[in-house]
Amino acid sequence: MTVEVDLTIYPLDVVLRACHRFTGRCYVGPRMIGDSRIAVDFVSRDAADQLDDLRDRFANELLDTQLRAVVAAETRAIRELLFAQAFCEADLLDRADIEADEAADPRGIAS
């Protein structure tokens, strides 16, 4: 089965993320067919697996992935602020090594 996607509606990264969701069920082969279109070939991994609903599932996955990308873009600044705040308050360094004098040899390098 082949599904064509208009890249003016769904960006390439969204299409590829949506494709990835189907790799457990199918072999997926995206390929460019023009400047603004991509064809996605789906081949069943199991001969008994029918791909009847695949086109509709892929359309839903494209929409879902696109909306997730929009929400991620809209909330990026907040996520970055939360991430920075979390690491700002955490002391990631072992202060014993920094504050020790050379005679203390906290890591046992001289031994």
ROLO-119193 format. One record per residue (C-alpha): residue number from 1; x, y, z. Coordinates in steps of 0.1 Angstrom, whole numbers. Layout:
BEGIN
NUM / X / Y / Z
...
This chain:
BEGIN
1 / 0 / 0 / 0
2 / 12 / 35 / -8
3 / 1 / 67 / 8
4 / 10 / 101 / -6
5 / 14 / 131 / 17
6 / 14 / 167 / 9
7 / 44 / 183 / 25
8 / 28 / 218 / 25
9 / 4 / 204 / 51
10 / 26 / 181 / 71
11 / 64 / 189 / 74
12 / 88 / 161 / 66
13 / 98 / 155 / 102
14 / 62 / 150 / 111
15 / 57 / 125 / 83
16 / 88 / 106 / 93
17 / 78 / 105 / 130
18 / 43 / 92 / 119
19 / 60 / 66 / 97
20 / 81 / 54 / 126
21 / 49 / 45 / 146
22 / 41 / 18 / 120
23 / 75 / 1 / 118
24 / 64 / -26 / 142
25 / 36 / -36 / 120
26 / 50 / -29 / 85
27 / 81 / -22 / 65
28 / 79 / 15 / 58
29 / 96 / 32 / 29
30 / 92 / 70 / 25
31 / 104 / 85 / -8
32 / 101 / 119 / -24
33 / 79 / 121 / -55
34 / 82 / 159 / -61
35 / 91 / 191 / -44
36 / 61 / 190 / -21
37 / 50 / 154 / -20
38 / 62 / 123 / -4
39 / 50 / 87 / -10
40 / 51 / 62 / 19
41 / 52 / 26 / 9
42 / 38 / 1 / 35
43 / 45 / -36 / 32
44 / 31 / -60 / 58
45 / 56 / -78 / 80
46 / 31 / -107 / 83
47 / 14 / -121 / 52
48 / -18 / -127 / 72
49 / -19 / -90 / 84
50 / -44 / -71 / 63
51 / -35 / -34 / 57
52 / -71 / -24 / 51
53 / -73 / 2 / 79
54 / -37 / 14 / 75
55 / -45 / 45 / 54
56 / -69 / 58 / 79
57 / -47 / 50 / 109
58 / -18 / 67 / 91
59 / -39 / 98 / 85
60 / -48 / 99 / 122
61 / -12 / 95 / 132
62 / -1 / 123 / 109
63 / -27 / 146 / 125
64 / -17 / 135 / 160
65 / 20 / 139 / 153
66 / 15 / 174 / 138
67 / -5 / 186 / 168
68 / 21 / 172 / 192
69 / 47 / 192 / 173
70 / 26 / 224 / 175
71 / 21 / 219 / 213
72 / 58 / 212 / 218
73 / 67 / 244 / 199
74 / 42 / 264 / 219
75 / 54 / 251 / 252
76 / 92 / 250 / 245
77 / 101 / 281 / 265
78 / 82 / 268 / 296
79 / 99 / 233 / 293
80 / 133 / 249 / 289
81 / 127 / 271 / 319
82 / 116 / 241 / 341
83 / 146 / 221 / 329
84 / 170 / 249 / 336
85 / 155 / 255 / 371
86 / 157 / 218 / 380
87 / 194 / 217 / 372
88 / 202 / 251 / 386
89 / 192 / 239 / 421
90 / 209 / 206 / 418
91 / 246 / 204 / 428
92 / 260 / 181 / 401
93 / 296 / 185 / 413
94 / 313 / 165 / 440
95 / 324 / 194 / 462
96 / 348 / 172 / 482
97 / 372 / 171 / 452
98 / 370 / 208 / 445
99 / 374 / 220 / 481
100 / 402 / 195 / 491
101 / 438 / 206 / 491
102 / 465 / 188 / 472
103 / 478 / 169 / 503
104 / 444 / 154 / 510
105 / 444 / 134 / 476
106 / 406 / 126 / 478
107 / 407 / 103 / 447
108 / 438 / 85 / 458
109 / 458 / 95 / 427
110 / 491 / 95 / 445
111 / 487 / 58 / 456
